[in-house]
Amino acid sequence: MEKGKSKSVFAQAQSTIPGGVNSPVRAFRAVGGEPIFMESASGAYMTDLDGNQYIDLINSWGPMILGHGNTLISDAVKEAVTKSLSFGTPTYAEVEMAELICSMVPSIEKVRMVNSGTEATMSAIRVARGYTKRDKIIKFEGCYHGHGDSFLIAAGSGAATMGEPDSPGVTRGTAQDTLTVAYNDMEALKATVAENKDEVAAIILEPVAGNMGCVTPVDGYLQAMRQLCDEEGIVLIFDEVMTGFRLAPGGAQELYGVTPDMTTLGKIIGGGMPVGAYGGKTEIMDMVSPKGPVYQAGTLSGNPVAMAAGLQMLRFLNENRSLYQQLESTQQKIVAGFKSNMDKLGLNYSINAVGSMFSIFFTDQSVKDFETAKSSDLEVFGKYFNAMLERGVYLAPSQYETLFLSTAIGEAEIEKIVTSNYEALKEIHS
Ligand SMILES: *Cc1c(COP(=O)(O)O)cnc(C)c1O
């Protein structure tokens, strides 16, 4: 595979962009090798600067659930562009968007549009703090909620439950208000809540985690968390930036039948444009400015072109619900193929999957939290990633990212993915 153009553009990028990329995981540092620069994409395939084609299994980290170049969405964008790229005034599309979101997502009675998942989670915890008049939040090890200061916190060491900055530039003051607990461990969560009685404003989690690879909640976990929050007056926030509109029209909360107090959205909600949103119970959302005292604003929030793309995407998903079964069946065929490949090769790796999200971990432990996710052999993952890339299958360039399917992946692509998996596994174990 010739990659000369990507290589030279990456070299050029180093002098004006930190690390040559605008988001770190794109740089391939976790897998070795150099990033591929894309030129165009259509359906299930991306084409790079050198003309190589790849089956896309990241789909822009989720948004492209219908594959690339869907004309319903691009036509809506073209039409919106003719009216104006931005007004900075309210527009009717924002009202339609709010109504559609409220009708699709069980927990959302009112919603505010923002421009990214990061903005959504930052704003949601501010509102939860304003509403409860408490300062602390609890998050889970291995969950990702964007790059807001309050979330870039590592678990404190020893007996201290206080968090520690996980990035230079995050202050100790901020860190002390974020408590971190292991995912899928209800006892640890209860203990942390008890130690911080009447101080916890919100518990925030990915109801299905996708940022330590795909990790699903154990039976009863989300229900128990719901009950705990009710008893303790804590705002339960589901960060559905990834799972929203992906696992079901109403996200993971619909799939698992657990209704949080607040929900954060992103990725699919913009149909490929930069959009995020946070919403929840009326009583909580009415805390937001100008209705309430909690300040939050955005010059380009509810941007008309972004709304046009997102509206088309959500309408399509809402009206074509059978596509969720199609996505699940695609996932099941791929996972079954991988398992049969491993049987043939005498390998026993761990696969987690739900709906159109799945991950292979290079460990024989079952992966249920960040600790077990870390048991995956990252060196083997790096080899596997590059072996798949060489065969024209583009995986997430990190073990700790889930893969995302799109409806554009058909039988031919499934076969190619499964065959490539066999060859790649065989190669790295020869
Ligand atoms: C991607 C992601 C975010 C951050 O969204 P950005 O749009 O990248 O800021 C937050 N939470 C979860 C669960 C995500 O997957």
The ligand as an SDF file (V2000), in Angstrom:
LIG
                    3D

 15 15  0  0  0  0  0  0  0  0999 V2000
  -16.8230   11.8420   22.1870 C   0  0  0  0  0  0  0  0  0  0  0  0
  -17.3280   11.9020   23.5680 C   0  0  0  0  0  0  0  0  0  0  0  0
  -17.3780   13.0990   24.2950 C   0  0  0  0  0  0  0  0  0  0  0  0
  -16.7560   14.3700   23.7950 C   0  0  0  0  0  0  0  0  0  0  0  0
  -17.3950   14.8560   22.6660 O   0  0  0  0  0  0  0  0  0  0  0  0
  -16.5900   15.8990   21.7280 P   0  0  0  0  0  0  0  0  0  0  0  0
  -17.5990   16.2580   20.6930 O   0  0  0  0  0  0  0  0  0  0  0  0
  -15.4110   15.1640   21.2180 O   0  0  0  0  0  0  0  0  0  0  0  0
  -16.2200   17.0500   22.5810 O   0  0  0  0  0  0  0  0  0  0  0  0
  -17.9880   13.0940   25.5240 C   0  0  0  0  0  0  0  0  0  0  0  0
  -18.5260   11.9740   26.0330 N   0  0  0  0  0  0  0  0  0  0  0  0
  -18.4880   10.7970   25.3660 C   0  0  0  0  0  0  0  0  0  0  0  0
  -19.1200    9.5970   25.9720 C   0  0  0  0  0  0  0  0  0  0  0  0
  -17.8810   10.7220   24.1280 C   0  0  0  0  0  0  0  0  0  0  0  0
  -17.8150    9.5420   23.4900 O   0  0  0  0  0  0  0  0  0  0  0  0
  1  2  1  0
  2  3  1  0
  2 14  2  0
  3  4  1  0
  3 10  2  0
  4  5  1  0
  5  6  1  0
  6  7  2  0
  6  8  1  0
  6  9  1  0
 10 11  1  0
 11 12  2  0
 12 13  1  0
 12 14  1  0
 14 15  1  0
M  END
$$$$
